[in-house]
C-alpha cells in the first residue's frame, strides 16, 4: 500500500513538473519569437529593428505581430526607415517541429518607408548595401551569414497592403523636408512562392533576415515602378540600380492597385503647388523691385 502511495505521489509530482514546463514554454515562446525577429531585421538591414508585440498560438497555429520598426541610419531626419502596423499568419501545425515552417499566407498591413537624401548620401543606400552583403554580393567585403540552424519559412502568398512610400526631395532640415516630401501610395503587393525554387518544388526556405530583405526590395521596386514620375531622375536611377543588384527581377511579384492614377494626380498637384509658389514669390519680388525703383525717381512714390 505504501509503495502504491509513493508511486502515485511520484506520478503527481511528475505531472506538476510537466505542466509547469509547458506553461513556461508557452510563456516564453512569444518573447523568443520577438527576439528572433528583432535580431533578424537588425542583421539584414544593419540598423536597429524593434517589435512592439508578438503572439504565437501553439495550439491554434496563429501568429501575429505589431509595431515593427526599422530605424534610420544615423544622420537622417525621419523617425524610421520602415514601420509596420501589423502582420498575421496561419501556420501549418505539422511543420512547427521542423526546421522549415510552411506558411500558406502571410499578411503585412500598414507599411511605411521613408526615403531621404542628405549631404550626398541616402538612407536607403545604407540599408540596401547591408541587404546586398546578406546575399553575399558585397563585392570584396566579408560575406554575412545568418546563424546556423535558424528556422526558415516557405510562404505561398506574401500579401502586403496599405503601403506608403515617402520621398524627401530636398534633404534639408526637418521644417524644409516637410514641405518637399511627396507620397507614393500603393494599395497592395502580392509575392508568391517565397522560399520555393523550381516548378513548385519546395526550396530551402528563407530566414527572417532574408524575408526582411525581400519585403523591403518588393516595396521599393513597386515604388519605382508606380511612382517614378515623382522621384527625381538621379535618385530614381540610383535606387533602380541598387535594386537590380539585389535581383529585383527575380521577385515573383504582382502589384495590385490603381496606384498610377493616384501618383499622376499627386504629381500634378505637387507641380501646380510649386508653380503657384514660384509665381507668388516672383510677383512679390517684382513688386518690391518696382517700389524700390520708384523711390529713386524724384516725384515718384
Backbone as CSV, one residue per row, in Angstrom:
resi,resn,N_x,N_y,N_z,CA_x,CA_y,CA_z,C_x,C_y,C_z
1,UNK,0.827,-1.203,0.000,0.000,0.000,0.000,0.870,1.266,0.000
2,UNK,1.943,1.249,0.833,2.847,2.385,0.888,3.541,2.595,-0.448
3,UNK,3.894,1.470,-1.108,4.552,1.567,-2.418,3.626,2.228,-3.429
4,UNK,2.343,1.860,-3.382,1.366,2.436,-4.306,1.217,3.931,-4.081
5,UNK,1.185,4.352,-2.793,1.066,5.767,-2.486,2.274,6.549,-2.990
6,UNK,3.454,5.935,-2.819,4.672,6.601,-3.289,4.677,6.749,-4.811
7,UNK,4.192,5.692,-5.480,4.123,5.761,-6.952,3.149,6.847,-7.405
8,UNK,1.989,6.915,-6.704,1.006,7.938,-7.054,1.552,9.338,-6.792
9,UNK,2.287,9.478,-5.645,2.885,10.773,-5.325,3.934,11.171,-6.361
10,UNK,4.765,10.206,-6.766,5.789,10.476,-7.781,5.145,10.858,-9.105
11,UNK,4.050,10.159,-9.442,3.343,10.456,-10.681,2.745,11.864,-10.635
12,UNK,2.180,12.241,-9.486,1.594,13.570,-9.328,2.656,14.655,-9.469
13,UNK,3.833,14.425,-8.837,4.936,15.389,-8.939,5.391,15.521,-10.382
14,UNK,5.451,14.388,-11.097,5.871,14.410,-12.496,4.889,15.200,-13.352
15,UNK,3.594,14.989,-13.095,2.567,15.716,-13.849,2.689,17.216,-13.606
16,UNK,2.898,17.603,-12.317,3.039,19.021,-11.983,4.253,19.621,-12.673
17,UNK,5.372,18.879,-12.676,6.585,19.375,-13.316,6.390,19.541,-14.814
18,UNK,5.744,18.552,-15.436,5.491,18.632,-16.876,4.576,19.805,-17.204
19,UNK,3.526,19.966,-16.384,2.594,21.080,-16.603,3.310,22.413,-16.442
20,UNK,4.173,22.500,-15.432,4.940,23.716,-15.227,5.860,24.009,-16.390
21,UNK,6.456,22.954,-16.959,7.328,23.128,-18.115,6.572,23.612,-19.325
22,UNK,5.361,23.083,-19.516,4.534,23.518,-20.655,4.140,24.980,-20.493
23,UNK,3.729,25.366,-19.271,3.354,26.758,-19.011,4.536,27.681,-19.256
24,UNK,5.726,27.248,-18.798,6.927,28.052,-19.007,7.226,28.205,-20.495
25,UNK,7.083,27.102,-21.239,7.326,27.151,-22.684,6.373,28.114,-23.363
26,UNK,5.091,28.034,-23.004,4.090,28.899,-23.617,4.357,30.365,-23.281
27,UNK,4.774,30.614,-22.027,5.010,31.997,-21.607,6.247,32.601,-22.253
28,UNK,7.185,31.758,-22.680,8.445,32.249,-23.231,8.477,32.280,-24.757
29,UNK,7.564,31.555,-25.398,7.666,31.414,-26.848,7.484,32.751,-27.567
30,UNK,6.591,33.610,-27.053,6.389,34.920,-27.677,7.657,35.767,-27.569
31,UNK,8.284,35.727,-26.395,9.498,36.520,-26.194,10.621,36.028,-27.098
32,UNK,10.747,34.695,-27.221,11.788,34.127,-28.082,11.572,34.548,-29.532
33,UNK,10.300,34.505,-29.983,9.989,34.906,-31.359,10.270,36.387,-31.569
34,UNK,9.948,37.214,-30.587,10.183,38.658,-30.669,11.685,38.943,-30.821
35,UNK,12.491,38.278,-30.013,13.939,38.463,-30.088,14.470,38.007,-31.446
36,UNK,13.941,36.885,-31.953,14.398,36.364,-33.242,14.090,37.333,-34.376
37,UNK,12.897,37.930,-34.360,12.519,38.891,-35.404,13.385,40.137,-35.325
38,UNK,13.609,40.641,-34.122,14.425,41.845,-33.958,15.868,41.596,-34.397
39,UNK,16.416,40.443,-34.027,17.786,40.124,-34.430,17.883,39.929,-35.943
40,UNK,16.875,39.253,-36.527,16.884,39.026,-37.969,16.806,40.316,-38.756
41,UNK,15.908,41.234,-38.333,15.775,42.516,-39.015,17.017,43.371,-38.867
42,UNK,17.599,43.380,-37.670,18.820,44.154,-37.436,19.982,43.602,-38.249
43,UNK,20.079,42.270,-38.315,21.141,41.621,-39.085,21.018,41.958,-40.569
44,UNK,19.773,41.962,-41.076,19.558,42.201,-42.507,19.840,43.640,-42.903
45,UNK,19.351,44.595,-42.116,19.393,46.000,-42.527,20.590,46.764,-41.965
46,UNK,21.211,46.240,-40.922,22.332,46.940,-40.320,21.919,48.077,-39.406
47,UNK,20.611,48.237,-39.170,20.106,49.252,-38.245,19.174,48.578,-37.244
48,UNK,19.013,49.162,-36.047,18.184,48.529,-35.021,16.755,48.276,-35.484
49,UNK,16.275,47.064,-35.224,14.904,46.670,-35.540,14.197,46.293,-34.246
50,UNK,13.016,46.834,-34.033,12.266,46.542,-32.816,10.839,46.113,-33.173
51,UNK,10.234,45.324,-32.278,8.853,44.881,-32.440,8.125,45.153,-31.136
52,UNK,6.939,45.765,-31.232,6.181,46.091,-30.028,5.577,44.844,-29.399
53,UNK,4.996,43.953,-30.228,4.300,42.791,-29.666,4.318,41.625,-30.647
54,UNK,4.502,40.418,-30.104,4.455,39.179,-30.890,3.601,38.173,-30.141
55,UNK,2.719,37.495,-30.866,1.865,36.489,-30.246,1.843,35.233,-31.108
56,UNK,2.142,34.090,-30.494,2.135,32.810,-31.197,1.170,31.865,-30.498
57,UNK,0.206,31.354,-31.241,-0.719,30.357,-30.695,-0.203,28.956,-30.994
58,UNK,0.381,28.317,-29.980,0.973,26.995,-30.205,-0.071,25.963,-30.599
59,UNK,-1.304,26.144,-30.147,-2.347,25.167,-30.445,-3.223,25.601,-31.623
60,UNK,-3.389,26.920,-31.802,-4.223,27.405,-32.903,-3.454,27.523,-34.212
61,UNK,-2.108,27.662,-34.120,-1.307,27.837,-35.323,-1.319,29.256,-35.842
62,UNK,-1.856,30.197,-35.067,-1.924,31.595,-35.488,-0.746,32.380,-34.934
63,UNK,-0.210,33.266,-35.761,0.920,34.111,-35.377,0.596,35.543,-35.752
64,UNK,0.885,36.480,-34.863,0.659,37.898,-35.170,1.766,38.740,-34.565
65,UNK,2.013,39.884,-35.197,2.979,40.838,-34.673,2.472,42.243,-34.961
66,UNK,2.966,43.207,-34.198,2.570,44.594,-34.412,3.703,45.521,-33.990
67,UNK,3.697,46.709,-34.589,4.646,47.739,-34.198,6.090,47.447,-34.551
68,UNK,6.314,46.826,-35.715,7.697,46.590,-36.141,8.275,47.882,-36.720
69,UNK,9.490,48.228,-36.302,10.147,49.450,-36.769,11.602,49.169,-37.103
70,UNK,12.030,49.596,-38.289,13.438,49.528,-38.689,13.978,50.953,-38.657
71,UNK,14.941,51.199,-37.801,15.448,52.553,-37.596,16.186,53.071,-38.827
72,UNK,16.260,54.386,-38.933,17.041,55.031,-39.983,18.530,54.921,-39.663
73,UNK,19.376,54.863,-40.689,20.805,55.032,-40.426,21.043,56.403,-39.804
74,UNK,22.144,56.567,-39.118,22.434,57.835,-38.447,22.532,58.986,-39.448
75,UNK,22.033,60.161,-39.041,22.180,61.367,-39.851,20.990,61.714,-40.712
76,UNK,19.854,60.987,-40.568,18.673,61.276,-41.388,17.515,61.715,-40.500
77,UNK,16.569,62.455,-41.099,15.539,63.143,-40.331,14.386,62.278,-39.861
78,UNK,13.842,61.453,-40.747,12.616,60.728,-40.415,12.838,59.781,-39.240
79,UNK,11.799,59.556,-38.438,11.957,58.742,-37.232,12.310,57.290,-37.511
80,UNK,11.999,56.788,-38.705,12.307,55.386,-39.029,12.455,55.235,-40.533
81,UNK,13.232,54.234,-40.947,13.306,53.905,-42.368,12.036,53.178,-42.783
82,UNK,11.612,52.208,-41.973,10.395,51.461,-42.286,9.636,51.154,-41.013
83,UNK,8.312,51.190,-41.089,7.469,50.784,-39.972,6.329,49.922,-40.498
84,UNK,5.849,49.039,-39.626,4.770,48.110,-39.979,3.697,48.185,-38.910
85,UNK,2.448,48.334,-39.357,1.349,48.380,-38.403,1.092,47.034,-37.763
86,UNK,0.812,46.015,-38.601,0.516,44.696,-38.065,0.799,43.626,-39.099
87,UNK,0.950,42.395,-38.622,1.157,41.248,-39.501,0.542,40.017,-38.879
88,UNK,0.083,39.095,-39.730,-0.536,37.888,-39.209,-0.401,36.736,-40.172
89,UNK,-0.434,35.518,-39.624,-0.256,34.330,-40.442,-0.906,33.137,-39.764
90,UNK,-1.419,32.223,-40.575,-1.866,30.924,-40.087,-0.832,29.893,-40.489
91,UNK,-0.273,29.196,-39.515,0.803,28.248,-39.770,0.255,26.839,-39.953
92,UNK,0.992,26.031,-40.736,0.699,24.613,-40.841,1.285,23.933,-39.610
93,UNK,0.412,23.479,-38.687,0.871,22.972,-37.395,1.857,21.818,-37.541
94,UNK,1.698,21.020,-38.571,2.579,19.865,-38.740,4.020,20.247,-39.010
95,UNK,4.264,21.508,-39.437,5.629,21.919,-39.774,6.330,22.643,-38.634
96,UNK,5.615,22.874,-37.516,6.196,23.668,-36.440,7.384,22.989,-35.776
97,UNK,7.429,21.669,-35.835,8.533,20.955,-35.189,9.742,20.820,-36.104
98,UNK,9.626,21.165,-37.360,10.731,21.034,-38.301,11.563,22.296,-38.379
99,UNK,12.622,22.232,-39.168,13.495,23.396,-39.339,12.932,24.379,-40.357
100,UNK,11.937,23.937,-41.149,11.284,24.798,-42.138,9.791,24.835,-41.857
101,UNK,9.236,26.029,-41.744,7.815,26.202,-41.438,7.068,26.582,-42.710
102,UNK,5.995,25.870,-42.994,5.174,26.154,-44.174,4.114,27.188,-43.815
103,UNK,4.033,28.241,-44.608,3.093,29.336,-44.360,2.219,29.514,-45.596
104,UNK,0.944,29.151,-45.520,0.060,29.339,-46.690,-0.073,30.802,-47.093
105,UNK,-0.245,31.685,-46.074,-0.420,33.105,-46.374,0.106,33.938,-45.213
106,UNK,0.920,34.940,-45.536,1.481,35.852,-44.534,1.072,37.257,-44.950
107,UNK,0.270,37.920,-44.120,-0.254,39.251,-44.456,0.411,40.318,-43.596
108,UNK,0.907,41.379,-44.243,1.507,42.523,-43.553,0.726,43.769,-43.957
109,UNK,0.292,44.555,-42.972,-0.573,45.696,-43.250,0.019,46.987,-42.685
110,UNK,-0.264,48.091,-43.379,0.166,49.433,-42.965,1.684,49.553,-42.931
111,UNK,2.291,49.353,-44.094,3.745,49.506,-44.243,4.073,50.932,-44.655
112,UNK,5.115,51.486,-44.062,5.554,52.831,-44.429,7.073,52.857,-44.552
113,UNK,7.563,53.415,-45.667,9.010,53.561,-45.881,9.315,55.017,-46.195
114,UNK,10.369,55.548,-45.574,10.809,56.921,-45.810,12.151,56.916,-46.534
115,UNK,12.228,57.600,-47.676,13.460,57.707,-48.453,14.003,59.132,-48.332
116,UNK,15.276,59.241,-47.991,15.890,60.560,-47.799,17.268,60.631,-48.456
117,UNK,17.639,61.861,-48.814,18.988,62.132,-49.297,19.516,63.364,-48.570
118,UNK,20.666,63.212,-47.922,21.289,64.311,-47.185,22.790,64.280,-47.380
119,UNK,23.350,65.431,-47.725,24.806,65.567,-47.863,25.398,64.516,-48.811
120,UNK,24.688,64.273,-49.902,25.190,63.341,-50.906,24.995,61.882,-50.574
121,UNK,24.353,61.569,-49.450,24.122,60.177,-49.060,22.626,59.914,-48.957
122,UNK,22.245,58.641,-49.078,20.841,58.263,-48.974,20.664,57.230,-47.863
123,UNK,19.517,57.298,-47.184,19.271,56.310,-46.128,19.024,54.924,-46.712
124,UNK,18.354,54.872,-47.880,18.115,53.564,-48.498,19.411,52.931,-48.991
125,UNK,20.409,53.775,-49.340,21.685,53.241,-49.814,22.353,52.391,-48.748
126,UNK,22.369,52.897,-47.504,22.977,52.141,-46.409,22.209,50.851,-46.145
127,UNK,20.868,50.923,-46.197,20.046,49.736,-45.944,20.264,48.688,-47.038
128,UNK,20.209,49.119,-48.304,20.342,48.168,-49.411,21.755,47.597,-49.498
129,UNK,22.754,48.372,-49.117,24.115,47.830,-49.078,24.203,46.691,-48.067
130,UNK,23.526,46.851,-46.949,23.518,45.796,-45.936,22.790,44.561,-46.453
131,UNK,21.667,44.763,-47.142,20.928,43.634,-47.708,21.760,42.912,-48.766
132,UNK,22.545,43.676,-49.512,23.386,43.079,-50.549,24.460,42.194,-49.935
133,UNK,25.053,42.647,-48.826,26.045,41.822,-48.139,25.411,40.539,-47.598
134,UNK,24.163,40.656,-47.186,23.443,39.486,-46.690,23.344,38.415,-47.755
135,UNK,23.212,38.841,-49.023,23.094,37.903,-50.135,24.449,37.466,-50.668
136,UNK,25.532,37.922,-50.007,26.857,37.508,-50.455,27.309,38.194,-51.711
137,UNK,26.802,39.442,-51.946,27.150,40.181,-53.162,27.861,41.479,-52.801
138,UNK,28.578,41.451,-51.681,29.134,42.695,-51.166,30.297,43.229,-51.963
139,UNK,30.894,42.437,-52.823,31.956,42.951,-53.658,33.239,43.168,-52.909
140,UNK,33.845,42.089,-52.396,35.141,42.212,-51.745,35.062,42.232,-50.240
141,UNK,33.883,42.535,-49.678,33.749,42.550,-48.232,33.501,41.154,-47.696
142,UNK,33.430,41.067,-46.375,33.154,39.783,-45.750,31.688,39.445,-45.906
143,UNK,31.414,38.265,-46.427,30.037,37.849,-46.624,29.378,37.553,-45.289
144,UNK,28.216,38.151,-45.042,27.494,37.887,-43.819,26.656,36.633,-43.993
145,UNK,26.597,35.822,-42.960,25.800,34.615,-42.988,24.902,34.567,-41.763
146,UNK,23.648,34.141,-41.929,22.774,34.005,-40.773,23.236,32.876,-39.875
147,UNK,22.755,32.881,-38.651,23.159,31.858,-37.703,22.734,30.474,-38.183
148,UNK,23.600,29.489,-37.963,23.298,28.122,-38.386,22.124,27.586,-37.583
149,UNK,21.299,26.767,-38.227,20.151,26.185,-37.546,18.962,27.112,-37.413
150,UNK,19.031,28.303,-38.011,17.921,29.249,-37.921,16.708,28.721,-38.669
151,UNK,15.537,28.859,-38.042,14.296,28.395,-38.663,14.034,29.157,-39.958
152,UNK,13.544,28.436,-40.967,13.268,29.058,-42.263,11.785,28.940,-42.605
153,UNK,11.365,29.803,-43.513,9.961,29.882,-43.899,9.798,29.621,-45.387
154,UNK,8.709,28.954,-45.741,8.259,28.856,-47.129,6.855,29.446,-47.160
155,UNK,6.697,30.560,-47.886,5.442,31.317,-47.873,4.799,31.243,-49.259
156,UNK,3.628,30.646,-49.317,2.938,30.533,-50.603,2.424,31.888,-51.097
157,UNK,1.909,32.690,-50.187,1.376,34.006,-50.563,1.786,35.022,-49.500
158,UNK,2.651,35.951,-49.888,3.071,37.044,-49.006,2.330,38.296,-49.457
159,UNK,1.380,38.753,-48.655,0.497,39.861,-49.047,0.830,41.118,-48.254
160,UNK,1.181,42.194,-48.957,1.479,43.484,-48.340,0.367,44.454,-48.730
161,UNK,-0.181,45.171,-47.762,-1.302,46.063,-48.069,-1.151,47.412,-47.375
162,UNK,-1.857,48.411,-47.928,-1.853,49.782,-47.371,-0.423,50.292,-47.171
163,UNK,0.278,50.425,-48.290,1.695,50.796,-48.270,1.847,52.268,-48.641
164,UNK,2.744,52.943,-47.947,3.047,54.338,-48.252,4.563,54.493,-48.315
165,UNK,5.051,55.059,-49.414,6.474,55.387,-49.548,6.587,56.896,-49.639
166,UNK,7.346,57.493,-48.710,7.536,58.940,-48.698,8.954,59.258,-49.157
167,UNK,9.068,60.219,-50.074,10.365,60.593,-50.648,10.649,62.051,-50.307
168,UNK,11.756,62.289,-49.597,12.183,63.646,-49.262,13.004,64.183,-50.432
169,UNK,12.475,65.182,-51.119,13.111,65.687,-52.329,14.253,66.663,-52.050
170,UNK,14.272,67.254,-50.855,15.254,68.306,-50.579,16.412,67.822,-49.728
171,UNK,16.123,67.033,-48.700,17.177,66.556,-47.821,17.711,67.621,-46.901
172,UNK,16.903,68.656,-46.644,17.336,69.727,-45.761,16.855,69.505,-44.344
173,UNK,16.773,70.585,-43.553,16.266,70.480,-42.188,14.839,69.946,-42.164
174,UNK,14.395,69.464,-41.007,13.083,68.852,-40.893,11.972,69.778,-41.373
175,UNK,12.042,71.058,-41.004,10.995,72.001,-41.410,10.899,72.130,-42.917
176,UNK,12.049,72.081,-43.598,12.063,72.159,-45.052,11.588,70.836,-45.650
177,UNK,12.026,69.725,-45.073,11.668,68.407,-45.593,10.161,68.194,-45.594
178,UNK,9.485,68.707,-44.570,8.034,68.552,-44.504,7.337,69.199,-45.695
179,UNK,7.960,70.237,-46.274,7.357,70.941,-47.396,7.768,70.360,-48.742
180,UNK,8.778,69.507,-48.761,9.295,68.991,-50.039,9.237,67.465,-50.096
181,UNK,8.316,66.881,-49.356,8.183,65.419,-49.352,6.959,65.019,-50.160
182,UNK,7.114,64.035,-51.034,5.985,63.515,-51.802,5.659,62.103,-51.318
183,UNK,4.426,61.713,-51.487,3.942,60.426,-51.000,3.496,59.553,-52.162
184,UNK,3.963,58.316,-52.168,3.571,57.348,-53.190,2.736,56.257,-52.518
185,UNK,1.422,56.229,-52.775,0.573,55.204,-52.160,0.526,53.938,-53.016
186,UNK,0.571,52.797,-52.383,0.463,51.500,-53.070,-0.563,50.674,-52.305
187,UNK,-1.615,50.280,-52.974,-2.692,49.566,-52.293,-2.269,48.181,-51.817
188,UNK,-1.683,47.404,-52.722,-1.415,46.012,-52.373,-0.317,45.426,-53.237
189,UNK,0.529,44.605,-52.627,1.557,43.843,-53.339,1.423,42.383,-52.922
190,UNK,1.458,41.490,-53.887,1.429,40.057,-53.592,2.699,39.387,-54.110
191,UNK,3.367,38.646,-53.243,4.555,37.870,-53.603,4.220,36.396,-53.457
192,UNK,4.517,35.621,-54.489,4.155,34.209,-54.487,5.375,33.309,-54.327
193,UNK,5.159,32.183,-53.649,6.161,31.108,-53.551,7.502,31.604,-53.001
194,UNK,7.450,32.387,-51.945,8.674,32.878,-51.309,9.367,31.709,-50.602
195,UNK,10.600,31.453,-51.001,11.347,30.344,-50.419,11.265,29.055,-51.213
196,UNK,10.520,29.075,-52.326,10.420,27.894,-53.183,11.250,28.093,-54.444
197,UNK,11.774,27.002,-54.978,12.532,27.047,-56.225,12.009,25.997,-57.178
198,UNK,12.300,26.198,-58.467,11.901,25.204,-59.461,10.418,25.244,-59.741
199,UNK,9.902,24.160,-60.313,8.499,24.082,-60.716,7.631,23.632,-59.548
200,UNK,7.458,24.541,-58.584,6.600,24.223,-57.454,7.237,23.321,-56.418
201,UNK,8.500,23.011,-56.566,9.177,22.146,-55.599,9.679,22.995,-54.443
202,UNK,9.432,22.545,-53.230,9.835,23.318,-52.069,11.348,23.486,-52.041
203,UNK,11.772,24.734,-51.813,13.198,25.004,-51.725,13.673,24.946,-50.291
204,UNK,14.740,25.617,-50.008,15.298,25.572,-48.661,14.630,26.576,-47.738
205,UNK,13.751,27.425,-48.253,13.093,28.413,-47.426,13.929,29.666,-47.251
206,UNK,13.376,30.639,-46.526,14.077,31.898,-46.259,14.104,32.135,-44.759
207,UNK,15.183,32.765,-44.286,15.284,33.136,-42.879,14.541,34.443,-42.654
208,UNK,14.405,34.830,-41.377,13.787,36.119,-41.046,14.569,37.261,-41.684
209,UNK,15.900,37.161,-41.677,16.740,38.195,-42.287,16.452,38.308,-43.781
210,UNK,16.374,37.156,-44.456,16.125,37.156,-45.900,14.715,37.644,-46.210
211,UNK,13.758,37.323,-45.345,12.390,37.800,-45.538,12.335,39.321,-45.424
212,UNK,13.092,39.896,-44.482,13.162,41.353,-44.352,13.674,41.974,-45.644
213,UNK,14.695,41.362,-46.220,15.268,41.847,-47.475,14.246,41.802,-48.602
214,UNK,13.492,40.712,-48.675,12.503,40.546,-49.739,11.396,41.592,-49.627
215,UNK,10.906,41.834,-48.410,9.820,42.804,-48.212,10.281,44.209,-48.600
216,UNK,11.453,44.622,-48.130,11.960,45.957,-48.448,12.178,46.107,-49.947
217,UNK,12.793,45.099,-50.571,13.044,45.158,-52.018,11.744,45.245,-52.805
218,UNK,10.733,44.484,-52.383,9.451,44.479,-53.088,8.775,45.842,-53.023
219,UNK,8.765,46.449,-51.840,8.107,47.754,-51.682,8.834,48.828,-52.488
220,UNK,10.161,48.841,-52.423,10.919,49.844,-53.171,10.790,49.632,-54.680
221,UNK,10.742,48.374,-55.107,10.548,48.089,-56.535,9.199,48.594,-57.013
222,UNK,8.162,48.367,-56.222,6.834,48.855,-56.582,6.798,50.376,-56.610
223,UNK,7.516,51.006,-55.670,7.542,52.474,-55.632,8.201,53.046,-56.882
224,UNK,9.290,52.426,-57.348,9.951,52.933,-58.562,9.103,52.672,-59.800
225,UNK,8.370,51.562,-59.807,7.528,51.237,-60.962,6.307,52.152,-61.045
226,UNK,5.684,52.406,-59.903,4.414,53.129,-59.893,4.556,54.622,-59.603
227,UNK,5.679,55.009,-58.973,5.823,56.405,-58.601,7.042,57.075,-59.176
228,UNK,7.583,56.500,-60.239,8.808,57.040,-60.821,8.694,58.468,-61.294
229,UNK,7.483,58.898,-61.675,7.302,60.262,-62.169,7.482,61.307,-61.075
230,UNK,7.397,60.887,-59.807,7.542,61.827,-58.704,8.945,61.857,-58.131
231,UNK,9.741,60.830,-58.418,11.080,60.720,-57.844,12.080,61.383,-58.781
232,UNK,12.961,62.259,-58.268,13.978,62.887,-59.130,14.763,61.852,-59.922
233,UNK,15.121,62.190,-61.163,15.723,61.219,-62.082,16.998,60.595,-61.521
234,UNK,17.858,61.409,-60.900,19.104,60.847,-60.389,18.861,59.900,-59.221
235,UNK,17.890,60.265,-58.370,17.537,59.409,-57.237,16.898,58.110,-57.731
236,UNK,16.030,58.232,-58.730,15.364,57.056,-59.296,16.372,56.114,-59.935
237,UNK,17.339,56.669,-60.682,18.352,55.837,-61.318,19.208,55.109,-60.304
238,UNK,19.585,55.803,-59.242,20.397,55.179,-58.192,19.623,54.074,-57.498
239,UNK,18.364,54.340,-57.185,17.535,53.355,-56.496,17.309,52.119,-57.354
240,UNK,17.004,52.327,-58.637,16.801,51.191,-59.544,18.066,50.364,-59.689
241,UNK,19.221,51.042,-59.799,20.482,50.317,-59.925,20.766,49.443,-58.715
242,UNK,20.503,49.958,-57.531,20.730,49.179,-56.313,19.768,47.998,-56.222
243,UNK,18.518,48.221,-56.638,17.541,47.129,-56.591,17.876,46.031,-57.593
244,UNK,18.353,46.417,-58.769,18.767,45.408,-59.745,19.908,44.567,-59.187
245,UNK,20.791,45.202,-58.414,21.885,44.470,-57.785,21.408,43.461,-56.773
246,UNK,20.192,43.660,-56.252,19.616,42.709,-55.299,18.783,41.635,-55.985
247,UNK,18.728,41.665,-57.307,17.932,40.668,-58.013,16.469,41.020,-58.070
248,UNK,16.188,42.302,-58.328,14.801,42.774,-58.402,13.964,41.934,-59.354
249,UNK,14.542,41.546,-60.489,13.772,40.825,-61.500,13.428,39.407,-61.076
250,UNK,14.073,38.890,-60.014,13.823,37.523,-59.579,12.584,37.418,-58.702
251,UNK,12.060,38.549,-58.250,10.892,38.514,-57.390,9.642,38.174,-58.197
252,UNK,8.894,37.158,-57.722,7.616,36.809,-58.336,6.570,37.724,-57.713
253,UNK,6.461,38.942,-58.261,5.693,39.984,-57.593,4.580,40.503,-58.485
254,UNK,3.459,40.769,-57.854,2.336,41.379,-58.548,1.852,42.570,-57.726
255,UNK,1.877,43.749,-58.337,1.391,44.949,-57.662,-0.064,45.137,-58.057
256,UNK,-0.945,45.104,-57.072,-2.372,45.197,-57.339,-2.891,46.518,-56.790
257,UNK,-3.160,47.461,-57.674,-3.673,48.754,-57.219,-3.854,49.678,-58.402
258,UNK,-4.737,50.648,-58.224,-4.854,51.736,-59.196,-3.926,52.848,-58.730
259,UNK,-2.652,52.465,-58.523,-1.698,53.397,-57.927,-1.283,54.478,-58.909
260,UNK,-1.152,54.120,-60.183,-0.612,55.071,-61.153,-1.479,56.322,-61.246
261,UNK,-2.802,56.123,-61.229,-3.695,57.277,-61.312,-3.505,58.192,-60.108
262,UNK,-3.354,57.574,-58.918,-3.151,58.365,-57.709,-1.843,59.136,-57.789
263,UNK,-0.811,58.459,-58.274,0.507,59.080,-58.347,0.505,60.228,-59.342
264,UNK,-0.120,60.012,-60.515,-0.163,61.067,-61.519,-0.939,62.275,-61.005
265,UNK,-2.041,62.011,-60.311,-2.835,63.103,-59.747,-2.028,63.850,-58.695
266,UNK,-1.322,63.094,-57.851,-0.490,63.712,-56.824,0.645,64.510,-57.454
267,UNK,1.245,63.943,-58.507,2.339,64.634,-59.186,1.873,65.944,-59.787
268,UNK,0.683,65.965,-60.373,0.137,67.193,-60.944,-0.105,68.227,-59.848
269,UNK,-0.633,67.771,-58.698,-0.889,68.686,-57.589,0.419,69.301,-57.091
270,UNK,1.454,68.453,-56.948,2.751,68.962,-56.490,3.293,69.989,-57.471
271,UNK,3.207,69.682,-58.782,3.703,70.601,-59.799,2.926,71.920,-59.769
272,UNK,1.600,71.819,-59.609,0.786,73.033,-59.554,1.129,73.873,-58.332
273,UNK,1.321,73.190,-57.180,1.658,73.909,-55.954,3.002,74.610,-56.080
274,UNK,3.968,73.914,-56.671,5.292,74.505,-56.856,5.212,75.712,-57.774
275,UNK,4.467,75.571,-58.884,4.323,76.681,-59.837,3.647,77.880,-59.175
276,UNK,2.618,77.596,-58.364,1.908,78.674,-57.685,2.845,79.416,-56.728
277,UNK,3.637,78.626,-55.984,4.576,79.240,-55.037,5.608,80.089,-55.754
278,UNK,6.146,79.553,-56.861,7.146,80.298,-57.638,6.549,81.575,-58.202
279,UNK,5.331,81.492,-58.743,4.679,82.677,-59.311,4.448,83.743,-58.239
280,UNK,3.966,83.313,-57.069,3.700,84.270,-55.996,4.999,84.924,-55.519
281,UNK,6.050,84.113,-55.405,7.345,84.650,-54.969,7.892,85.644,-55.987
282,UNK,7.770,85.302,-57.274,8.258,86.189,-58.334,7.483,87.501,-58.348
283,UNK,6.167,87.430,-58.145,5.338,88.648,-58.151,5.720,89.558,-56.981
284,UNK,5.925,88.952,-55.805,6.306,89.761,-54.642,7.657,90.430,-54.867
285,UNK,8.597,89.666,-55.455,9.922,90.229,-55.727,9.832,91.372,-56.735
286,UNK,8.986,91.196,-57.767,8.823,92.243,-58.784,8.193,93.495,-58.183
287,UNK,7.206,93.317,-57.296,6.553,94.459,-56.659,7.538,95.235,-55.800
288,UNK,8.366,94.498,-55.049,9.360,95.165,-54.204,10.380,95.927,-55.044
289,UNK,10.811,95.303,-56.158,11.775,95.967,-57.037,11.177,97.226,-57.646
290,UNK,9.907,97.150,-58.006,9.231,98.306,-58.605,9.138,99.454,-57.613
291,UNK,8.795,99.144,-56.370,8.702,100.176,-55.337,10.064,100.816,-55.080
292,UNK,11.106,99.956,-55.082,12.443,100.485,-54.838,12.875,101.422,-55.953
293,UNK,12.563,101.096,-57.184,12.913,101.927,-58.343,12.163,103.264,-58.288
294,UNK,10.882,103.182,-57.920,10.096,104.420,-57.815,10.678,105.367,-56.776
295,UNK,11.200,104.760,-55.703,11.769,105.572,-54.639,13.007,106.328,-55.063
296,UNK,13.656,105.852,-56.136,14.880,106.506,-56.622,14.574,107.637,-57.616
297,UNK,13.338,107.711,-58.093,12.984,108.724,-59.082,12.273,109.887,-58.379
298,UNK,12.770,111.101,-58.537,12.142,112.269,-57.891,10.671,112.398,-58.279
299,UNK,9.855,112.654,-57.303,8.429,112.876,-57.560,7.628,111.605,-57.700
300,UNK,8.295,110.412,-57.644,7.571,109.135,-57.760,7.437,108.509,-56.371
301,UNK,6.273,107.989,-56.096,6.033,107.291,-54.832,5.570,105.895,-55.129
